[in-house]
């Protein structure tokens, strides 16, 4: 239950009928003394006045959560929002997804980590903390206004605190509809496990839930992919310990299609079909791999193409081994229009393993033979995964270093001459910024938005999940972010997956991490985190270098767009009294060109010589689709030539005034 008034909001969370009493929690903007409350359907809006004039507080209501957000017309005082939270709930600290308040039993209230959303859609994660009864949301300088501050965006409760046990999730994305689908096991009893699928919109909101299998058998280890050409998700799972089943599901709100047998085992001969992996394409096909095991033979790693009705063809052997086999498949993308399959071959008693890769085209033909990625005799390499953007890919795996494991990686690239490696294998754990040596890191999963690769992994014995963002420049790997906390609540995570939005617009990239969280014996939840994978920090900021001429106005400068790789930002100047000139180049520590009345200084924020000079008031900068540009700083400034009353003609031959300097940091 929730109610609203001029003092703010009062929430009574539903913690279960076994609670001895209610645990209300009030939210009040610190310093707010007067406000008007309006209702618009399921949205309540609080218009603050007085000290907080210009702040609009919104509450959007759904059956399973309330979402608070703020619209700011200008920067808040002290660069933070302060929300008083009065409650008898116990503050349980900052978890992986925000501030946690606990009630009786397992009841909890989650106040999710905040994000700032600027008018052009750029998002900046904000620090969210709880101190002496006050929630403090830091709002850094350099953001553009109006600004939306939303504390509930990044975290996705895929399947938390449900009656049934949920585990082993897998996630896929439909590009055109910008829809996510997460498939998972739902354990009904020891001998009955169903397959559940839940679809989400672009913001991570649940749109619907369906069941792909509801029989009385054990249906487990589901995987899912998307045939982009028809907007169809295709899921495959093990059923009854022997068979591999498949079923299609439309990306929009629609019922699942019929169930098909992808490959049948033979119980009488002990032939089982296990360990499915699947990836989609830009057409109506998916590729599924699986392992066939029989008592009298070595295991075989097989594959076949599936159409969007989950009907298979082109059944072919990838490889066989005397040990244990498993595979991961990367999405089929342009321009190669081929699937890259990473294979783990654990020969010595399913212990020490080698990593290989192979390539399959849309017709189900092997176009590049089995190739060793790493195969040193004494290395224990396992749990390979691969991401592919159509031209190059990153293969990751973990390696036993003795007392700990590290994440390894190698880049594979397609050229006119075929497939080959870019450099040798790399120890990503040792290269990744922010990590500590000799800490156990294992079970990596990797995805790409078309430009950068993001891999996530489990760290240490407490089950925390971290991620890193990396790109390629020549033969070198460039880390944009390292050791990003994804799920750090200390729960053991037995299964995880990561998927990326591949829209071709890299500035709108999204990565969705899902994980199976073990809360106790026979108690599993599925959690998720949605994030953009771009390097952290504000992309566009203003540096005060402008000056106001005596009797005139200071030339103004503004910027729209984004400075992310593949993005465009546009600089516009105004308020000139003379001839406007825009200079563009590398930023520098502001240099004073002239000063008058002590406090009025005209400063230069762009290093000379500039990279470009425009006689006018507007120009656009396109950031190339190259991760080598990440971290590059660019600057733009307007000069008002012939402006009277500012700097004299002694410096440039004519009097002039300067604007502030826009500094862009490429993400």
TAUR-V842377 format. One record per residue. RES is the residue in three letters. NEAR is the number of other C-alpha atoms within 8 Angstrom. Layout:
BEGIN
RES:NEAR + RES:NEAR
END
This chain:
BEGIN
UNK:6 + UNK:7 + UNK:7 + UNK:10 + UNK:7 + UNK:10 + UNK:10 + UNK:11 + UNK:11 + UNK:11 + UNK:10 + UNK:10 + UNK:9 + UNK:6 + UNK:10 + UNK:6 + UNK:4 + UNK:4 + UNK:9 + UNK:4 + UNK:4 + UNK:7 + UNK:10 + UNK:11 + UNK:12 + UNK:12 + UNK:11 + UNK:11 + UNK:10 + UNK:7 + UNK:6 + UNK:13 + UNK:9 + UNK:9 + UNK:11 + UNK:8 + UNK:11 + UNK:7 + UNK:8 + UNK:7 + UNK:5 + UNK:8 + UNK:10 + UNK:13 + UNK:12 + UNK:13 + UNK:11 + UNK:14 + UNK:12 + UNK:8 + UNK:7 + UNK:9 + UNK:8 + UNK:9 + UNK:12 + UNK:11 + UNK:12 + UNK:13 + UNK:11 + UNK:10 + UNK:9 + UNK:7 + UNK:4 + UNK:4 + UNK:6 + UNK:8 + UNK:11 + UNK:11 + UNK:12 + UNK:11 + UNK:12 + UNK:14 + UNK:9 + UNK:8 + UNK:9 + UNK:9 + UNK:6 + UNK:4 + UNK:10 + UNK:11 + UNK:11 + UNK:10 + UNK:11 + UNK:12 + UNK:11 + UNK:8 + UNK:8 + UNK:7 + UNK:10 + UNK:7 + UNK:8 + UNK:8 + UNK:7 + UNK:9 + UNK:10 + UNK:9 + UNK:12 + UNK:11 + UNK:16 + UNK:13 + UNK:12 + UNK:12 + UNK:11 + UNK:7 + UNK:5 + UNK:7 + UNK:10 + UNK:9 + UNK:8 + UNK:9 + UNK:9 + UNK:12 + UNK:16 + UNK:14 + UNK:14 + UNK:14 + UNK:12 + UNK:13 + UNK:9 + UNK:7 + UNK:6 + UNK:9 + UNK:8 + UNK:10 + UNK:8 + UNK:12 + UNK:10 + UNK:12 + UNK:9 + UNK:9 + UNK:7 + UNK:4 + UNK:8 + UNK:10 + UNK:12 + UNK:13 + UNK:12 + UNK:10 + UNK:12 + UNK:8 + UNK:7 + UNK:8 + UNK:10 + UNK:7 + UNK:10 + UNK:10 + UNK:14 + UNK:11 + UNK:12 + UNK:13 + UNK:12 + UNK:13 + UNK:12 + UNK:13 + UNK:12 + UNK:11 + UNK:8 + UNK:10 + UNK:9 + UNK:8 + UNK:5 + UNK:8 + UNK:4 + UNK:7 + UNK:13 + UNK:15 + UNK:14 + UNK:14 + UNK:17 + UNK:14 + UNK:17 + UNK:12 + UNK:13 + UNK:15 + UNK:10 + UNK:7 + UNK:8 + UNK:10 + UNK:13 + UNK:13 + UNK:14 + UNK:13 + UNK:15 + UNK:14 + UNK:17 + UNK:12 + UNK:11 + UNK:10 + UNK:6 + UNK:6 + UNK:8 + UNK:12 + UNK:15 + UNK:17 + UNK:15 + UNK:13 + UNK:12 + UNK:13 + UNK:12 + UNK:13 + UNK:11 + UNK:8 + UNK:8 + UNK:12 + UNK:8 + UNK:9 + UNK:9 + UNK:8 + UNK:9 + UNK:9 + UNK:9 + UNK:11 + UNK:8 + UNK:7 + UNK:6 + UNK:7 + UNK:10 + UNK:11 + UNK:15 + UNK:11 + UNK:11 + UNK:17 + UNK:14 + UNK:16 + UNK:14 + UNK:15 + UNK:17 + UNK:14 + UNK:9 + UNK:8 + UNK:12 + UNK:14 + UNK:16 + UNK:16 + UNK:14 + UNK:14 + UNK:13 + UNK:17 + UNK:12 + UNK:8 + UNK:8 + UNK:14 + UNK:15 + UNK:16 + UNK:13 + UNK:14 + UNK:15 + UNK:15 + UNK:12 + UNK:11 + UNK:12 + UNK:6 + UNK:7 + UNK:7 + UNK:7 + UNK:10 + UNK:8 + UNK:7 + UNK:10 + UNK:9 + UNK:10 + UNK:12 + UNK:8 + UNK:10 + UNK:11 + UNK:9 + UNK:8 + UNK:5 + UNK:7 + UNK:10 + UNK:13 + UNK:14 + UNK:16 + UNK:12 + UNK:10 + UNK:15 + UNK:11 + UNK:14 + UNK:15 + UNK:13 + UNK:15 + UNK:11 + UNK:8 + UNK:11 + UNK:13 + UNK:16 + UNK:13 + UNK:13 + UNK:15 + UNK:14 + UNK:14 + UNK:12 + UNK:13 + UNK:11 + UNK:8 + UNK:4 + UNK:6 + UNK:11 + UNK:14 + UNK:13 + UNK:15 + UNK:13 + UNK:13 + UNK:13 + UNK:15 + UNK:13 + UNK:10 + UNK:14 + UNK:10 + UNK:14 + UNK:11 + UNK:10 + UNK:7 + UNK:9 + UNK:9 + UNK:7 + UNK:9 + UNK:8 + UNK:7 + UNK:10 + UNK:11 + UNK:7 + UNK:12 + UNK:12 + UNK:14 + UNK:12 + UNK:14 + UNK:13 + UNK:17 + UNK:11 + UNK:12 + UNK:15 + UNK:13 + UNK:9 + UNK:6 + UNK:9 + UNK:11 + UNK:11 + UNK:15 + UNK:14 + UNK:13 + UNK:15 + UNK:13 + UNK:16 + UNK:14 + UNK:14 + UNK:13 + UNK:8 + UNK:8 + UNK:9 + UNK:8 + UNK:13 + UNK:15 + UNK:17 + UNK:16 + UNK:13 + UNK:12 + UNK:13 + UNK:13 + UNK:13 + UNK:11 + UNK:10 + UNK:6 + UNK:9 + UNK:7 + UNK:9 + UNK:7 + UNK:9 + UNK:7 + UNK:8 + UNK:7 + UNK:9 + UNK:10 + UNK:8 + UNK:9 + UNK:6 + UNK:4 + UNK:5 + UNK:11 + UNK:10 + UNK:13 + UNK:14 + UNK:10 + UNK:16 + UNK:14 + UNK:17 + UNK:14 + UNK:16 + UNK:13 + UNK:12 + UNK:11 + UNK:10 + UNK:12 + UNK:13 + UNK:14 + UNK:14 + UNK:16 + UNK:16 + UNK:13 + UNK:11 + UNK:7 + UNK:5 + UNK:7 + UNK:10 + UNK:14 + UNK:16 + UNK:14 + UNK:13 + UNK:12 + UNK:14 + UNK:13 + UNK:12 + UNK:11 + UNK:11 + UNK:8 + UNK:4 + UNK:5 + UNK:7 + UNK:9 + UNK:8 + UNK:9 + UNK:9 + UNK:8 + UNK:7 + UNK:10 + UNK:7 + UNK:10 + UNK:10 + UNK:11 + UNK:8 + UNK:6 + UNK:11 + UNK:8 + UNK:6 + UNK:9 + UNK:5 + UNK:6 + UNK:7 + UNK:10 + UNK:11 + UNK:14 + UNK:13 + UNK:10 + UNK:15 + UNK:13 + UNK:16 + UNK:14 + UNK:15 + UNK:16 + UNK:10 + UNK:11 + UNK:11 + UNK:14 + UNK:12 + UNK:12 + UNK:12 + UNK:12 + UNK:13 + UNK:13 + UNK:9 + UNK:6 + UNK:8 + UNK:12 + UNK:16 + UNK:13 + UNK:14 + UNK:13 + UNK:14 + UNK:15 + UNK:12 + UNK:13 + UNK:11 + UNK:10 + UNK:4 + UNK:7 + UNK:7 + UNK:8 + UNK:10 + UNK:11 + UNK:12 + UNK:11 + UNK:12 + UNK:11 + UNK:8 + UNK:10 + UNK:11 + UNK:11 + UNK:12 + UNK:7 + UNK:7 + UNK:11 + UNK:11 + UNK:13 + UNK:9 + UNK:10 + UNK:13 + UNK:11 + UNK:15 + UNK:13 + UNK:12 + UNK:13 + UNK:11 + UNK:10 + UNK:6 + UNK:9 + UNK:14 + UNK:9 + UNK:7 + UNK:14 + UNK:11 + UNK:14 + UNK:12 + UNK:13 + UNK:15 + UNK:15 + UNK:16 + UNK:14 + UNK:12 + UNK:9 + UNK:6 + UNK:5 + UNK:5 + UNK:9 + UNK:12 + UNK:15 + UNK:16 + UNK:13 + UNK:12 + UNK:13 + UNK:13 + UNK:8 + UNK:8 + UNK:9 + UNK:9 + UNK:9 + UNK:7 + UNK:6 + UNK:9 + UNK:11 + UNK:13 + UNK:11 + UNK:9 + UNK:9 + UNK:7 + UNK:14 + UNK:14 + UNK:14 + UNK:11 + UNK:12 + UNK:8 + UNK:5 + UNK:9 + UNK:10 + UNK:13 + UNK:17 + UNK:10 + UNK:14 + UNK:8 + UNK:10 + UNK:8 + UNK:9 + UNK:12 + UNK:14 + UNK:14 + UNK:15 + UNK:12 + UNK:14 + UNK:12 + UNK:12 + UNK:11 + UNK:12 + UNK:10 + UNK:13 + UNK:8 + UNK:8 + UNK:11 + UNK:10 + UNK:8 + UNK:11 + UNK:13 + UNK:13 + UNK:15 + UNK:14 + UNK:13 + UNK:14 + UNK:11 + UNK:12 + UNK:8 + UNK:5 + UNK:9 + UNK:8 + UNK:9 + UNK:9 + UNK:8 + UNK:11 + UNK:7 + UNK:5 + UNK:6 + UNK:6 + UNK:9 + UNK:13 + UNK:15 + UNK:13 + UNK:11 + UNK:16 + UNK:16 + UNK:10 + UNK:5 + UNK:5 + UNK:11 + UNK:8 + UNK:7 + UNK:9 + UNK:9 + UNK:8 + UNK:8 + UNK:12 + UNK:9 + UNK:8 + UNK:8 + UNK:7 + UNK:8 + UNK:12 + UNK:8 + UNK:7 + UNK:10 + UNK:12 + UNK:8 + UNK:10 + UNK:13 + UNK:8 + UNK:7 + UNK:10 + UNK:11 + UNK:14 + UNK:15 + UNK:15 + UNK:17 + UNK:13 + UNK:16 + UNK:12 + UNK:10 + UNK:14 + UNK:10 + UNK:10 + UNK:13 + UNK:11 + UNK:9 + UNK:9 + UNK:7 + UNK:6 + UNK:6 + UNK:6 + UNK:10 + UNK:15 + UNK:14 + UNK:17 + UNK:16 + UNK:16 + UNK:14 + UNK:16 + UNK:14 + UNK:13 + UNK:11 + UNK:13 + UNK:13 + UNK:12
END
